[in-house]
Amino acid sequence: MESTGTMGDHEKNGVWEHGENSVPRFVCKYCKLERKDGGATRLKEHLAGRGSNVLHCTFVPKDVCEYFRREIDRTKQKTKQ
């Protein structure tokens, strides 16, 4: 998919390659968790094992987990600036 400048952040960083997006819910590709009130941010937290508002995935590959941990950290750094 070509970047058009209108693409949301969740599409740019590929979070939906790891879960099914069926707004306003997601289904994790690894553990099949279905969250009825979650979007890209909640799926990232689920995959990264971060956040208190979502169960953490125990089946996610380590490289995917680490990638989304870095993404969350980058987002937090941007909001602090």
N, CA and C of each residue as an Amber inpcrd file, in Angstrom:
protein
   243
   0.8440000  -1.1790000   0.0000000   0.0000000   0.0000000   0.0000000
   0.8860000   1.2380000   0.0000000   0.5880000   2.1850000  -0.8180000
   1.3650000   3.4080000  -0.9540000   0.9580000   4.4010000   0.1240000
   1.9410000   5.1010000   0.6920000   1.6660000   6.1080000   1.7080000
   1.0990000   7.3500000   1.0360000  -0.0480000   7.8060000   1.5130000
  -0.7040000   8.9620000   0.9160000  -0.6980000  10.1720000   1.8190000
  -0.2030000  10.0190000   3.0430000  -0.2480000  11.1190000   3.9830000
  -1.5390000  11.1330000   4.7730000  -2.5370000  10.3780000   4.3560000
  -3.7950000  10.3140000   5.0810000  -3.9310000   8.9980000   5.8370000
  -2.9730000   8.1360000   5.6670000  -3.0110000   6.8330000   6.3010000
  -2.8020000   6.9990000   7.8070000  -3.6020000   6.3150000   8.6140000
  -3.4550000   6.3910000  10.0580000  -2.1790000   5.7200000  10.5290000
  -1.7300000   6.0980000  11.7180000  -0.5010000   5.5310000  12.2770000
  -0.5810000   4.0240000  12.4050000  -1.7480000   3.4920000  12.7580000
  -1.8640000   2.0390000  12.9420000  -1.6590000   1.2890000  11.6360000
  -1.9600000   1.9180000  10.5180000  -1.7150000   1.2660000   9.2360000
  -0.2420000   1.3540000   8.8660000   0.3950000   2.4690000   9.1740000
   1.7970000   2.6700000   8.8210000   2.7180000   1.6990000   9.5410000
   2.4410000   1.3930000  10.7970000   3.3630000   0.5440000  11.5350000
   2.9690000  -0.9240000  11.4910000   1.9590000  -1.2820000  10.7500000
   1.6440000  -2.6780000  10.4930000   0.9820000  -3.4470000  11.6110000
   0.3620000  -2.7710000  12.5540000  -0.2450000  -3.4900000  13.6780000
  -1.3170000  -4.4720000  13.2070000  -2.0080000  -4.1550000  12.1200000
  -3.0980000  -5.0300000  11.6750000  -2.6010000  -6.2800000  10.9610000
  -1.3060000  -6.4180000  10.7710000  -0.7540000  -7.6830000  10.2780000
  -0.7900000  -8.7410000  11.3800000  -1.0030000  -8.2950000  12.6180000
  -0.9490000  -9.1850000  13.7760000  -2.3060000  -9.3780000  14.4360000
  -3.3310000  -8.8250000  13.8340000  -4.6740000  -8.9650000  14.3680000
  -5.6990000  -8.5500000  13.3400000  -6.9140000  -8.9720000  13.5760000
  -8.0240000  -8.6290000  12.6820000  -8.6940000  -7.3660000  13.1930000
  -8.8610000  -6.3970000  12.3200000  -9.5080000  -5.1420000  12.6570000
 -10.9620000  -5.2090000  12.2320000 -11.8320000  -5.1760000  13.2040000
 -13.2600000  -5.1400000  12.9290000 -13.8560000  -4.1100000  13.8760000
 -13.6980000  -2.8460000  13.4960000 -14.0280000  -1.7070000  14.3480000
 -15.3870000  -1.8970000  14.9960000 -15.5240000  -1.7010000  16.2930000
 -14.5010000  -1.1990000  17.2170000 -13.8010000  -2.3140000  18.0080000
 -13.4800000  -3.4040000  17.3960000 -12.8430000  -4.5040000  18.1280000
 -11.6250000  -5.0170000  17.3760000 -10.8560000  -5.8640000  18.0550000
  -9.7630000  -6.5560000  17.3890000  -9.7380000  -8.0020000  17.8450000
  -9.1390000  -8.8500000  17.0180000  -8.8910000 -10.2450000  17.3630000
  -7.4060000 -10.4870000  17.1230000  -6.6960000 -10.9430000  18.1580000
  -5.2610000 -11.2050000  18.0560000  -5.0120000 -12.4390000  17.1990000
  -4.0840000 -12.3270000  16.2820000  -3.7240000 -13.4200000  15.3820000
  -3.0320000 -14.5670000  16.1280000  -2.3840000 -14.2730000  17.2430000
  -1.5910000 -15.2800000  17.9460000  -2.3780000 -16.0450000  19.0090000
  -3.1400000 -15.3370000  19.8340000  -3.8500000 -16.0130000  20.9300000
  -5.3630000 -16.0270000  20.7460000  -5.8400000 -15.3470000  19.7080000
  -7.2660000 -15.2790000  19.3660000  -8.0950000 -14.4710000  20.3640000
  -7.4350000 -13.6740000  21.2170000  -8.1640000 -12.7950000  22.1260000
  -9.0260000 -11.8510000  21.3010000 -10.2750000 -11.7200000  21.6850000
 -11.1740000 -10.7650000  21.0350000 -11.4870000  -9.6710000  22.0360000
 -11.1710000  -8.4610000  21.6620000 -11.4360000  -7.3120000  22.5200000
 -12.4660000  -6.4540000  21.8060000 -13.6240000  -6.3170000  22.4210000
 -14.7360000  -5.6370000  21.7550000 -14.6440000  -4.1170000  21.7970000
 -13.7870000  -3.5760000  22.6400000 -13.6770000  -2.1170000  22.7270000
 -12.2470000  -1.6510000  22.4870000 -11.5720000  -2.3160000  21.5690000
 -10.1770000  -1.9500000  21.3410000  -9.8700000  -1.6840000  19.8870000
  -8.9040000  -0.8200000  19.6970000  -8.4240000  -0.5250000  18.3550000
  -6.9360000  -0.7730000  18.2690000  -6.2680000  -0.0130000  17.4310000
  -4.8400000  -0.2050000  17.1770000  -3.9980000  -0.0540000  18.4380000
  -4.2990000   0.9360000  19.2570000  -3.5100000   1.1540000  20.4710000
  -3.6230000  -0.0210000  21.4200000  -4.8260000  -0.5150000  21.6360000
  -5.0130000  -1.6610000  22.5370000  -4.3340000  -2.9110000  21.9820000
  -4.3880000  -3.1090000  20.6700000  -3.7170000  -4.2710000  20.0850000
  -2.2080000  -4.1470000  20.2750000  -1.6570000  -2.9520000  20.0800000
  -0.2230000  -2.7460000  20.3160000   0.1330000  -3.0890000  21.7580000
  -0.6650000  -2.6010000  22.7060000  -0.4070000  -2.8820000  24.1230000
  -0.4980000  -4.3750000  24.4040000  -1.4700000  -5.0210000  23.8240000
  -1.6500000  -6.4660000  23.9820000  -0.4180000  -7.2140000  23.4830000
   0.0610000  -6.8650000  22.3040000   1.2130000  -7.5350000  21.7030000
   2.5110000  -7.2190000  22.4390000   2.6240000  -5.9920000  22.9460000
   3.8430000  -5.5540000  23.6290000   3.8990000  -6.0080000  25.0820000
   2.7780000  -6.4640000  25.6080000   2.7500000  -6.8250000  27.0250000
   2.8060000  -5.6050000  27.9160000   2.2260000  -4.5290000  27.4430000
   2.2150000  -3.2610000  28.1760000   0.7820000  -2.8080000  28.3640000
   0.5970000  -1.9460000  29.3370000  -0.7160000  -1.3690000  29.5710000
  -1.5280000  -2.1960000  30.5490000  -2.3280000  -1.5040000  31.3240000
  -3.1520000  -2.1770000  32.3280000  -4.5840000  -2.3790000  31.8570000
  -4.8990000  -1.8870000  30.6660000  -6.2690000  -1.9710000  30.1620000
  -6.5120000  -3.1390000  29.2280000  -5.5340000  -4.0370000  29.1010000
  -5.6800000  -5.1410000  28.1560000  -4.8660000  -6.3370000  28.6510000
  -5.3560000  -7.5380000  28.3800000  -4.5880000  -8.7440000  28.6900000
  -3.3830000  -8.8170000  27.7680000  -2.2820000  -9.2980000  28.2800000
  -1.0550000  -9.3890000  27.4870000  -0.9870000 -10.7300000  26.7720000
  -0.5570000 -10.7080000  25.5210000  -0.4720000 -11.9180000  24.7080000
   0.7420000 -12.7470000  25.1260000   0.5270000 -14.0270000  25.3700000
   1.6280000 -14.9170000  25.7530000   2.1290000 -15.7390000  24.5710000
   1.4950000 -15.5870000  23.4150000   1.8730000 -16.3590000  22.2270000
   2.5770000 -15.5280000  21.1580000   2.6710000 -14.2270000  21.3640000
   3.2810000 -13.3330000  20.3770000   4.7770000 -13.6420000  20.2540000
   5.3120000 -13.6910000  19.0310000   6.7570000 -13.8940000  18.8630000
   7.5440000 -12.7570000  19.5280000   8.6990000 -13.0900000  20.0590000
   9.5060000 -12.1230000  20.8010000   9.8410000 -10.8870000  19.9710000
  10.1710000 -11.0690000  18.6930000  10.5340000  -9.9150000  17.8620000
   9.3550000  -8.9730000  17.6540000   8.1560000  -9.5280000  17.5510000
   6.9490000  -8.7030000  17.3910000   6.6820000  -7.9400000  18.6870000
   6.7970000  -8.6300000  19.8040000   6.6110000  -8.0040000  21.1130000
   7.5800000  -6.8350000  21.2880000   8.8300000  -7.0570000  21.0050000
   9.8470000  -6.0120000  21.1570000   9.6080000  -4.8440000  20.2040000
   9.1660000  -5.1410000  18.9960000   8.8720000  -4.0820000  18.0270000
   7.7860000  -3.1440000  18.5670000   6.7070000  -3.7100000  19.0780000
   5.6180000  -2.8620000  19.5580000   5.9580000  -2.1880000  20.8790000
   6.8460000  -2.7560000  21.6710000   7.3330000  -2.0500000  22.8590000
   8.0760000  -0.7890000  22.4380000   8.9190000  -0.9130000  21.4150000
   9.6400000   0.2640000  20.9060000   8.6660000   1.2990000  20.3370000
   7.6410000   0.8370000  19.6260000   6.6420000   1.7610000  19.0620000
   5.9330000   2.5410000  20.1710000   5.5550000   1.8520000  21.2280000
   4.8850000   2.5130000  22.3540000   5.8280000   3.5250000  22.9990000
   7.0830000   3.1340000  23.2040000   8.0660000   4.0490000  23.7960000
   8.2700000   5.2830000  22.9230000   8.3420000   5.1090000  21.6000000
   8.4990000   6.2510000  20.6800000   7.3100000   7.1960000  20.7740000
   6.1340000   6.6320000  20.8410000   4.9260000   7.4560000  20.9480000
   4.9420000   8.2560000  22.2400000   5.3380000   7.6300000  23.3340000
   5.4070000   8.3360000  24.6190000   6.4350000   9.4560000  24.5720000
   7.5670000   9.2160000  23.9230000   8.6000000  10.2440000  23.7980000
   8.0900000  11.4370000  22.9930000   7.3510000  11.1730000  21.9280000
   6.8060000  12.2560000  21.0940000   5.8410000  13.1200000  21.8900000
   5.0210000  12.5010000  22.7380000   4.0350000  13.2660000  23.4960000
   4.6850000  14.0860000  24.6050000   5.8670000  13.6840000  25.0680000
   6.5800000  14.4450000  26.0970000   7.2330000  15.6980000  25.5270000
   7.5200000  15.6970000  24.2420000   8.2270000  16.8350000  23.6260000
   7.3200000  17.9870000  23.3470000
